[in-house]
Structure formats: structure tokens, C-alpha cells
Amino acid sequence: MKSKEELTELVLTDVDAFNEAMTGEAVDLTEIDFSNSSIEGAVFNNADLTSSSFSDSQLTEVKFINCDLTSVDFTRSAIVECSFNESVLNGTDFSYSKVDYCNFNESDMAGSILREADLSTSDLSSADNLNACRFDDETIWPDSDNLPEDFDSTYSDDLSSLKDDDDYEPSDY
């Protein structure tokens, strides 16, 4: 098995060799900085990428299969035809990213940050916990058939933005 540093170098310079080295065994790639990278065709299988950064990157046809992407930074990235199947995306930040034709099959989206993200062509229909993500009025969602049935994309206020109701009248009860 290659070291964390060797795998990091391979994904940036020789994606075929990287894919061969990814045997499906758990791989520690935590806290790696892939910012401002262009990665095409990489297959991250059973990798722990917790707290890594892909900010300002171009990702094309990258597969994240059964990965831990907790607190990964994808801000301002162009993410095209990627899959996040069966991955944990808790606290993963996609803010200001364009996420085109991506698949989130059985991914756990609890706590994901999707502020001003463009998800218009992606499939989130079988994503788990999308109701627990954070987004705003600028988030662009796909058609309803590519969203979970119970998801309401019009409700963008999360608990941190609770507001006082100006029309509140105290009750005598």
C-alpha cells in the first residue's frame, strides 16, 4: 500500500496509477489540500478524506464511493459528472460551486452546506438527510424528480437563523 503522500501525488499526476493503487481497503487521505487542482477520472473508493480541501478545483468524472467526506471543502469548484455514492457528506461545503450531472445515491447529506450552489442538473433523489443540510435562497435545485420526495427546497432558514416574529402577540394563557 502506498503512503498518503504518494497517493496524493498520484491523484494529481497519474490518475491511472492512483486508481490501480486504490484497492478498496480503507485509505487515510485526511486533511489533504487539493485546492486549485484539476482532477479527472479518479476513483476514491473507501477513502477517508475528512477535512480535505478541493476548493477552487475542477473535478470531472471523479467517483467518491463509500468515502468519508466529512467537513471537506468543495467551495467555488466546478464538479462535473462526479458520483458521491454511499458517502458521508456531513458538514461538506459546496458553497458557490457548480455541481453538474452528479449523483448522490445513498449519500448522507446531514449538515452539508449548499449556499449559492448550482445543483440544477444533479440527482439528489436518493440522498439521505437532505432536509438537514444548509442552503439559502440562491441555491439552485434540480427538478423535483431529482430531489427526495420529502424535501422542501423553499425552506432555507435553519435553526441558526431563527427570527423573532414582529407580529407576535403574547397570550394570556
Secondary structure per residue as TSV (DSSP state, phi and psi in degrees):
chain	resnum	aa	ss	phi	psi
A	1	M	-	360.0	133.9
A	2	K	-	-76.2	157.5
A	3	S	-	-75.8	166.4
A	4	K	H	-56.6	-43.5
A	5	E	H	-67.0	-40.7
A	6	E	H	-64.9	-42.4
A	7	L	H	-65.0	-39.3
A	8	T	H	-61.5	-44.8
A	9	E	H	-64.4	-41.5
A	10	L	H	-64.0	-42.8
A	11	V	H	-62.6	-26.7
A	12	L	H	-90.5	-21.3
A	13	T	H	-120.4	-30.2
A	14	D	-	-146.7	82.2
A	15	V	H	-63.1	-31.8
A	16	D	H	-64.1	-43.6
A	17	A	H	-66.2	-36.6
A	18	F	H	-61.1	-48.1
A	19	N	H	-61.4	-37.2
A	20	E	H	-66.2	-35.6
A	21	A	H	-74.9	-21.0
A	22	M	-	-81.1	94.6
A	23	T	-	-85.5	-7.1
A	24	G	S	99.3	-13.5
A	25	E	S	-71.9	154.1
A	26	A	-	-57.8	131.3
A	27	V	E	-125.1	132.3
A	28	D	E	-91.8	107.8
A	29	L	-	-124.4	35.5
A	30	T	T	-68.7	145.9
A	31	E	T	58.7	31.8
A	32	I	-	-88.3	140.9
A	33	D	B	-100.8	102.9
A	34	F	-	-101.8	16.6
A	35	S	T	-55.3	145.8
A	36	N	T	58.6	30.4
A	37	S	-	-101.2	162.1
A	38	S	E	-121.7	114.0
A	39	I	E	-124.2	127.0
A	40	E	E	-131.2	128.0
A	41	G	S	79.2	9.5
A	42	A	-	-74.2	146.4
A	43	V	E	-120.9	106.0
A	44	F	E	-92.4	109.0
A	45	N	E	-117.1	117.4
A	46	N	S	60.9	39.9
A	47	A	E	-102.9	143.3
A	48	D	E	-98.2	106.1
A	49	L	-	-108.5	20.2
A	50	T	T	-46.8	130.9
A	51	S	T	63.0	19.9
A	52	S	-	-81.9	167.8
A	53	S	B	-129.6	129.3
A	54	F	-	-119.0	24.0
A	55	S	T	-61.0	145.2
A	56	D	T	57.1	31.4
A	57	S	-	-108.1	164.6
A	58	Q	E	-112.7	113.3
A	59	L	E	-114.8	122.6
A	60	T	E	-126.9	126.5
A	61	E	S	51.7	39.7
A	62	V	-	-92.4	136.5
A	63	K	E	-111.2	126.3
A	64	F	E	-111.6	98.4
A	65	I	E	-107.9	119.1
A	66	N	S	53.8	45.9
A	67	C	-	-104.5	155.7
A	68	D	B	-98.5	106.1
A	69	L	-	-109.4	30.3
A	70	T	T	-59.0	126.7
A	71	S	T	60.3	26.4
A	72	V	-	-78.4	142.6
A	73	D	B	-101.4	110.1
A	74	F	-	-110.8	19.5
A	75	T	T	-59.6	141.5
A	76	R	T	57.4	27.1
A	77	S	-	-98.4	156.0
A	78	A	E	-103.5	113.2
A	79	I	E	-118.7	109.7
A	80	V	E	-121.3	127.4
A	81	E	S	51.0	43.3
A	82	C	-	-102.1	157.4
A	83	S	B	-123.9	142.0
A	84	F	-	-121.5	39.0
A	85	N	T	-64.1	130.2
A	86	E	T	55.9	31.0
A	87	S	-	-105.2	155.5
A	88	V	B	-94.8	120.7
A	89	L	-	-118.3	36.9
A	90	N	T	-69.7	118.1
A	91	G	T	74.9	9.2
A	92	T	-	-71.5	134.1
A	93	D	B	-106.2	111.8
A	94	F	-	-105.5	15.8
A	95	S	T	-54.7	136.8
A	96	Y	T	63.0	17.3
A	97	S	-	-96.7	153.8
A	98	K	E	-103.6	114.8
A	99	V	E	-114.6	92.2
A	100	D	E	-98.4	128.3
A	101	Y	S	52.7	41.9
A	102	C	-	-100.6	155.1
A	103	N	B	-117.4	129.3
A	104	F	-	-115.9	41.9
A	105	N	T	-59.4	118.2
A	106	E	T	54.1	31.2
A	107	S	-	-90.0	147.3
A	108	D	B	-93.5	108.8
A	109	M	-	-96.4	7.9
A	110	A	T	-55.6	124.4
A	111	G	T	80.2	1.0
A	112	S	-	-61.7	147.0
A	113	I	B	-110.9	118.6
A	114	L	-	-122.7	32.2
A	115	R	T	-65.4	125.8
A	116	E	T	55.0	24.9
A	117	A	-	-82.8	145.4
A	118	D	B	-103.7	105.2
A	119	L	-	-111.2	17.3
A	120	S	T	-57.5	-26.5
A	121	T	T	-110.9	6.7
A	122	S	-	-93.2	161.5
A	123	D	B	-109.0	107.9
A	124	L	-	-111.6	13.1
A	125	S	T	-61.4	-30.2
A	126	S	T	-113.0	21.6
A	127	A	-	-74.4	144.6
A	128	D	B	-96.5	145.8
A	129	N	S	61.5	29.0
A	130	L	G	-63.8	-27.8
A	131	N	G	-64.0	-17.4
A	132	A	G	-99.4	14.8
A	133	C	S	-91.5	169.5
A	134	R	B	-113.1	130.7
A	135	F	-	-150.2	174.7
A	136	D	-	-133.4	-175.1
A	137	D	T	-67.1	-16.5
A	138	E	T	-90.2	-6.6
A	139	T	-	-68.4	131.4
A	140	I	B	-103.5	116.1
A	141	W	-	-96.9	156.0
A	142	P	-	-73.2	174.7
A	143	D	-	-57.9	157.1
A	144	S	G	-59.1	-26.8
A	145	D	G	-72.0	-10.3
A	146	N	G	-107.2	19.2
A	147	L	S	-125.9	153.9
A	148	P	-	-59.7	146.6
A	149	E	T	-57.6	-35.0
A	150	D	T	-91.1	8.6
A	151	F	-	-90.1	134.4
A	152	D	-	-114.1	102.2
A	153	S	T	-77.5	-4.7
A	154	T	T	-87.3	-14.3
A	155	Y	-	-97.3	96.4
A	156	S	-	-102.5	-2.0
A	157	D	-	-85.7	122.0
A	158	D	-	-98.4	-179.6
A	159	L	G	-60.9	-27.6
A	160	S	G	-72.3	-11.7
A	161	S	G	-113.4	24.8
A	162	L	-	-59.2	135.9
A	163	K	-	-121.2	154.2
A	164	D	-	-74.9	140.8
A	165	D	-	-86.3	116.3
A	166	D	T	-63.0	-24.4
A	167	D	T	-90.3	11.8
A	168	Y	-	-67.7	127.1
A	169	E	-	-114.7	122.6
A	170	P	-	-62.7	145.5
A	171	S	-	-96.6	152.4
A	172	D	-	-78.8	-5.7
A	173	Y	-	-100.5	360.0
